[in-house]
Each structure stands twice: as C-alpha cells, then as structure tokens.
Amino acid sequence: MATESGLLPGVPPLAPAVLVDDVVQRGAERAVHSQRALVLRWSLLLLLFWTPVLILATAFELLLWRTGESWTISRVLDVQRRDPGRLFLRRYLDQGLYRYKFLGMLERRPAILALGSSRVMRFRAPMFGDSANFYNAGGLIQNLDDLESFVRLTPDTAMPRVIILGIDMWWLNDNDRSPEGLTSGIAFDGASSWKSQLLTAREMLMTRGALVGAIAAVSPRTGAGDGIGLAARERGEGFRSDGSLTSARRPPENADWHFVDRENPIIPDRIRQGIDRFEPAPALSLARLARLRNVLTTLQRRGVLILGFNPPFSADGAAALESDPRQRELWREYRTGVPALFTELGLPFVDASTTGALGLDDRYMSDGFHAEETFHLYLLRRFAADPRVAAALPGMGAAVERAIASSKTDYWYADFPGR
Amino acid sequence: MTFTTPTFLVFLVVMFATYWLLDRKGQNLLIFAGSLVFYAWWDWRFLGLLLLSAGIDFVVARLLQRTTDPGRRRAFLGVSLASNLGILGFFKYFNFFVGSFAHMLTSLGMHADTSTLRIILPLGISFYTFQALSYTIDVYRRQLDAVDDPVQYFCFIAFFPHMVSGPIQRATHLLTQFGKQRRFDESDAADGARQMLWGFFKKMVVADNLAPMVSAAYSHASTASGSELLWATYAFAFQIYCDFSGYTDIAIGCAKLFGFHLTRNFAYPYFSRGIVEFWRRWHITLSTWFREYLYIPLGGNRVATWRKHLNVFIVFVVSGFWHGANWTFIAWGGLHGFFYLAEPVIGLRAPSRDLNHDHARFSTGDLLRIFVTFQLVCLAWIFFRADSISSGFTILHRIGSAVAAGQLGGPPRRSPFGWVVVMLVVEWLQRGRPHALAVQSWRRPARWAAYYATVAAILLFAQLQFIPFIYFQF
C-alpha cells in the first residue's frame, strides 16, 4: 500500500514503507476485530432479551411433550401399536384426525373398516369376533368429496374387504358447502406446525386452569392415566388402537333420566335455523346421489362389500326434520333414496336414521346425532340377519349376541374387554 | 419470502451473522446473493426479468456516462425508459388496456374479438422499475455518476429489505451507501430492531386482524349493511396503513441492521391536518419520485396556475394508475387530486409546519382538521378497495343511505378496533419521533417492558392466517 508515512498517527515520519504497511494492516485488523466484538456484544444482548421468551417456550413445549399432546401422529400410532391399551386424544393442539385415521388404516390394513363421519366412531374390533382385523376410520369422511378422495387415495393393498359406510344426510344436500379436507388433512400434522403450536399456547393461556391441568396431567401424584394427549390423560377418553372412540361420560342409569343433547347448538335448533350441515334444501341432490353411486360401484369393482346405513338422529332431531318444510323432503328422500340405491346395486343396507328404526330410544344416544356403542350392536345384529353379511363376517353375529346378552352391557357401553 | 414468516427470520439471522464477518465487497456480494434467494423464494422464474431489467439500466447508464453528444444521450435514456416502462406496461397493464379497448368498442356497438393473456405480475416490479428509472434519469441529468460495479448496482435495485414494496430509494441516496464501508453501530442496530418490532406489530396484530372484517364486507358489497360497510371502510383505512407502513418499518429496520439508512416513507399520515399534508406523510418516497420525475418535468410550479393544477391532477391520476391496472385506482388518484386542489378553497389547509416539529401541541382546530382529512381519505379508500367503480358507488350509496336514515351502529362486537386504538395512542404519543417504538431515551427497564409488551401482543394476538402484504400486488 503506498502511503505517505507522516500522515498516519503514531508512525515516525521516516519509518520505512514496509513498517508503515504493517501498521496500517494491524490498524485495519484491529478495526475489524473491534467491529466484530461490537456485533457479538449486540447479538448477545439481543439473545439476552429473547432468553425469557425462549425459556417459557421451551418449558411449555416440554410440558406438551410430556402429556403426549405434541407427539406427531406417526409417533402416536407407533406407541399405540406397541401398547394397544393407550388412548389418544388431544385437547388443545389440532387433533389431526384425518392423518391419524388414514395412516392408522394404512398401517393396519384392516379387512373390515368403519367409514364415515364422527357418527360411526363407536364401532369396535371386538364386535366382529375375537380375531377380526377391524379398523374404525370414523371422522375421515365429512362429505362426498372426502369419500371420493378416500377411494382415490387408498391403494389396493390397503383396501378393506368390507366397509361399513355411515352415510350422512348432508352428503346429499346441494347446499352443503363443506370443503374437501381429506387430501390436505392427511398431509397435515399440528405437532409439526409452529402455527398450531402457537395457537395451542394461546388457547391454554386464555383458558382458565389449562396450564395447571396440564401440569397435573403429568404429575405422578394426581394419578392421571397414561393416555396420549391432554384429553386422554385428563378425562380418560380417546381413540383406541382400533380407531374407535371411547368416552368417560356416564350412561343413563335411573328411571328419571331424560335425554340431553350435548351438541352446541342442539341439533333441533340447527335444523330449525338451517345451519351447520342442515342448510335448507328442496330435495335430495340427484347429482350427488349419482356421485355416491359411482363411488359404490368403484368400490364394488375393487372387490369391496359395502354395508350401508343411515346414522341416527334423536327423536327431537327426527321430529324437527319431519316438521320443517325446508328439510322435510330432503329427509324423506334421504331415507328412501339411499336404501334404494344400495338395493339396486345389490348391497346390504340398514335404515338406522332414528333410534326407533331399530326398536330403541334416545337412551342409546349421547347427543342429537351421535349414537353410542350399544346402539351399534343392534345395528350389526340387523346386518347379521343378511346372509351376505353373515358369510362375509362370520364372527360378528355371535360376538354381537354375546355382548347384547351380557348384563354388563348398558345403554352406551358394550361388555367387551377394555372400555 | 415474506417478512412475516419464520423462514425470513432464519434468513435474516444467517445474513446478519455472515455479513459482519466480511469486508465491503464481500458484504455487497452477500447482499447480491441473499437478495436473489429472497426473490427466488417467491418465484425463481422472474429472476431473469429482474436481472435483465437491472442489466439494461446498468449498461445504459455506463453509455450515458461516456457520451457527451446530447442526441445520443437522449437516445440512451429513451432505451432505458422504453425497456423499463415496456416491461412494466406488459406485465401490469396489458390486459387492462386490451380489456378496456374491447369494452369501449362494445359500448360503441362494435364487436371486439380480443383475448387477454394469463400474465402473472412479477413481485415488486412497480418498485424496482421506478428505482431503476431514477438511476438512469439521475445519470442522464448528471446528478450522479454511473457505477462501474454491477454488484453494487444490483444491490441498489434489489436490496432485499425494500425490493418488493419499497421504500423507493433514489440512487443518490442508496447507491452511494453500497460504495462505502459500512460500520456496525449498536444504537443504529438497536433502533432497527425496534422499528422492525413495531412493523411486525402493525402488520400482524392490527392489519391482519382487520383484514377478514374488510374482506367480508367488501366482497358482499351489495348485501352488506351501510353500517358494516362504513366500519369496514374505516377498518381498511387502518389495515392498509398498518400493512404498508408495517412493511416499511420492517424494511427500514432491517436495512439498519446491515448499516444502511433508507428514506422514511410514512410520518403518521392519519394525523394530517389536510390532504396536502397527508401527501407529505403518506408513501413519501413515491410522492417524491413523482415530484422529481413527473411533476417537475411537466413544468412544476413554473407554469400558469391552470397548468400547475393540471400537472398536479395528472400526477395523482398516474400515481393511482401506478398502483394497479384498474379504474378504481385511477378514481382513487383522481379523488385525491381533486381534494388536493380543492383544499385551499375549502379552507382545510393546515398552517405550514415542519414535519420534524410535529410533537408541537395540536389545537382544537387541528384536531377537527385531522378528523375531516381522515374522512376524505376514507372516502377515497372506498374506491381503492372496491372491486369496480360501480361497486364503489354501491358502497358509497349504502353508507350514505344508512347515515341519512340514522341506521349506523357501532363497530361490530369482537372487532379488532381495540388494537387500532392502541396503535393510534402509541403513535400519537410518539409522533415527534421517526417511528413509534423509538424509545432509546427511556431507561432500560421501561424500554424492555415496552418491547416485551409488543412481543407478547404479537405472540398472543397476531393473525396466524397468512395474509400477504397489500402492496405486494402493486
């Protein structure tokens, strides 16, 4: 570097050029070092600022992890495979139902599959005999779009031999605009999403007692169960390893029991208001019925026997559908058109659209449109009367009769090992 | 890559950590590479367009520098103008002109067999084109020497904090900074981080929480009530302010972390006491660009009064059109032009004060002027946000009918206006400072408490649904 020596502070006027270069070089290095020191100091201060936030976030994540709430679906399935007695139900983090049920089905490759919305979640493996390879995919199908995606996405190797399909009325309502959720739902796991984790943290912070409850759920002193997820631990309910759902609520017992619809808003109100799956429609959609037919014939071609049924409404719900002029025709055609389609295709079908259709009452319902386990025993008993079904599911009839006959079977829970 | 994603935070940390280990040339190269990655994250296919546009201007400026012949210089400038405005015109306005032409022929009773193209608008094209134009024009005017380092020039065009939505920088301001050694300044960096934090708050807590309410009303303009539309219009006024100024705060703050100073773009515009003042406080860099490169070349103030007014009006209409290829933006610009020119007539003009002394006391008259100005600005926002001119008039009519019938209700329950109030109070108290979180004079505990409160608000109340910055579409 050509520099006039006298211009630099601290350098003798007659210093050789080499020495000057050396000094300049050292000065530049010192400047760079002090610059880096400044950056480092500032970065450390920034880190210090964020430390409390990071500590809180880490503590929260550890707590969620201990409860199983933030386990990935793959891990949940893995643990349930090794320890089938453990229930899974998250409380705050996105449930990941699509992914849980679809991956669970692919993993187990069941011969018998219960398929539909949450209204088919109570079918259990023991209902089909001791050695039945059954899986409950209830919750996977919310509409016809989901059903079509299911048929498209399920490989032949995982396609079950028998599907018990619960068909909801709104699948055939042109005014139901619920979106297809299966395709994206399978790909999404809230446990791997920072947004879901943040939403969970927010909800827990805003919910009174949520954090205390979570701490209690992992404390050995409280005796909380070994469930996976906060709802499973706190309430002892959730999905069994066969995909079926168990709850911890007490069934009707005494004589003065009366039905309480736990849905919010209750089903009759939703029907009257024409909201939440009960959008008014003049009639059953023929286009949608044709799409259902396509799905059924596709499944038949792939060698699947489909057992169809209409999941039940409580007496109040059914009465509301009968009396509402905006729902009445759809309700009537749903109860005639769907069975007719199954008959036309040579497939078994049971109309279980009301509890009365099976000779039961609302004591078998836990809310306005969800029947409990025992109801499904009676439904399967009807199916078993069909020789095609009896041939396809040889162990089912005896298992169902045994459970119905048991004194330990109540209105909600059947007498099977492991509630 | 968007500022409000975790990806950007990771990118920023990596860039910052690497940047200060390098010398000036290394830093410029890093910014060059980082800006390419930043842009390609959105759509790598448009990198070529960005490089082509920047390349043409770099070469043209070098030729302008070497040539003294006025004719050739004009020709070179023409190449720059044609290429920049040609690219902008094709990608942004082609379909608009074809559609408008077809509509005009149809209304004259002629059949128009036209077809439009499915053109994707390249991100940030309006911003980087204007910035590139400012460079070649400044070199042409000999206000600036052309640079011989293409990396330095590209960094000026595509510096990642501001490339997508500004602030639009003049070459005389930013380009020269790339030619100098940057020194890390702790107080600058801290102020940058503070400004970014406030930007995130405005965007994620205020703007994004207002967005659904605005969309719900404006997408059903014909069925929404007048009251809903009125509140949605107020909501939009704050949404667009917090969205755009939030972006700007993040951009300016981010640049400070790398030792750069970008020009201020917003100066608390909703505290303006008139439309003229509003335009001194809103999107300052665009207003400055239009003044320098359109208003003054049109004659500026040195012409007859009627011509001056015409020039002002032209600038506002062009400014509206710059925002997007839709008549609604032209209407918005035209309305502002009208308000701007009418202001002295209706007596709204505020006493002239330096923006830097705005912490001075406001009189009752000032507060009234602020209120009226805000209403006028909101009136223009209706057309800016509406899908079409007719939709704008429908909204205006429904609001007017509701006002006339006395059917106006309060803001919807659970609406995010509470955050608007928080934002306004903080900005009012801090209006004498460059940004609302400029609290460097506070004691550390108070300062950190303010930061933690802002962080907590973002973590707990930010809208997590991804909502792109509004100005990305321009």
Chai-1 contact restraints between the chains, C-beta under 6 A:
chainA,res_idxA,chainB,res_idxB,connection_type,confidence,min_distance_angstrom,max_distance_angstrom,comment,restraint_id
A,Q35,B,F184,contact,1.0,0.0,6.0,A-B,restraint_1
A,L38,B,F184,contact,1.0,0.0,6.0,A-B,restraint_2
A,L38,B,E186,contact,1.0,0.0,6.0,A-B,restraint_3
A,V39,B,W20,contact,1.0,0.0,6.0,A-B,restraint_4
A,V39,B,F184,contact,1.0,0.0,6.0,A-B,restraint_5
A,W42,B,E186,contact,1.0,0.0,6.0,A-B,restraint_6
A,W42,B,A189,contact,1.0,0.0,6.0,A-B,restraint_7
A,K195,B,L464,contact,1.0,0.0,6.0,A-B,restraint_8
A,R202,B,L460,contact,1.0,0.0,6.0,A-B,restraint_9
